[in-house]
């Protein structure tokens, strides 16, 4: 190892003491991702337009290929929603593990800096939760992430620029069309805060995109100039069996190398 690398590693250890990677749970020097998970960030095969995970060798998801246009200009996501990352997101969201907000925000920062024109953004907004959820949980988990992310990117954020104005059923048991219907009129944006602004909208998981589309439509209706989307993870839909088989094959190869 060169003297330069040795010095750089020592500086890194001093500035960033060991912490656990929010994805794999391994200890490493830094406050975000470990090196192995950081490499995975650039290997994820997503649709060119939205955060839908697609099979290797393809460039568009089925909807985008059919010309079903999303209202956001571009969407990106970091990881597959599974394993330890899935557990961490669930703990962060439902089990009061609010200390996870910083490593997850740093994950999003790397993703945004690599894949989106973040220099153009004016405002970072989190997908809002309902009043009932706020009273039950005590916080909007993604607003905690937005606060850190906005500070890292030297942007503004607002917890009231985008609001969920109607309580909705849990979406995880609904199909695509049911989600779309459930979210009609669920969000409202404050034109005084978003008019003419380029918005970075963030959420934890991208599944069918119904929530992101509903939020984006509310922002555009209030006069936002543009909306970009970034999510921590993307779920592999049951319909995408080809990609699921690729993931299982990759995992099997990885497990065999550890033996």
GIQUI-V389689 format. One record per backbone hydrogen bond with DSSP energy under -1.0 kcal/mol. NH is the residue of the N-H (numbers start at 1). CO is the residue of the C=O. If there is no record, write none. Layout:
nh & co
NH & CO
NH & CO
//
This chain:
nh & co
6 & 2
7 & 3
8 & 4
9 & 5
10 & 6
11 & 7
12 & 8
13 & 9
14 & 10
15 & 11
16 & 12
19 & 28
21 & 26
25 & 21
28 & 19
30 & 17
38 & 34
39 & 35
40 & 36
41 & 37
42 & 39
43 & 40
47 & 52
48 & 59
54 & 45
58 & 55
65 & 61
66 & 62
67 & 64
68 & 63
69 & 67
73 & 227
75 & 49
76 & 229
78 & 231
79 & 232
81 & 234
82 & 80
86 & 82
87 & 83
88 & 84
89 & 85
90 & 86
91 & 87
92 & 88
93 & 89
94 & 90
95 & 91
97 & 91
98 & 96
100 & 97
101 & 98
104 & 100
105 & 101
106 & 102
107 & 103
108 & 104
109 & 105
110 & 106
111 & 107
112 & 108
113 & 109
114 & 110
115 & 111
116 & 112
118 & 116
120 & 117
121 & 118
122 & 198
123 & 198
124 & 156
125 & 200
127 & 202
134 & 130
135 & 131
136 & 132
137 & 133
138 & 134
143 & 140
144 & 140
145 & 141
146 & 142
147 & 143
148 & 144
149 & 145
150 & 146
151 & 147
152 & 148
153 & 149
155 & 150
156 & 122
163 & 188
165 & 186
166 & 186
174 & 171
179 & 175
180 & 176
181 & 177
182 & 178
183 & 179
184 & 181
186 & 183
188 & 163
190 & 161
193 & 190
194 & 190
195 & 191
196 & 223
197 & 194
199 & 226
200 & 123
201 & 228
202 & 125
203 & 230
206 & 233
213 & 209
214 & 210
215 & 211
216 & 212
217 & 213
218 & 214
219 & 215
220 & 216
221 & 217
222 & 218
223 & 220
224 & 219
225 & 197
226 & 197
228 & 199
229 & 74
230 & 201
231 & 76
232 & 203
233 & 204
234 & 79
235 & 206
240 & 237
241 & 239
244 & 240
245 & 241
246 & 242
247 & 243
248 & 244
249 & 245
250 & 246
251 & 247
252 & 248
253 & 249
254 & 250
255 & 251
256 & 252
257 & 253
//
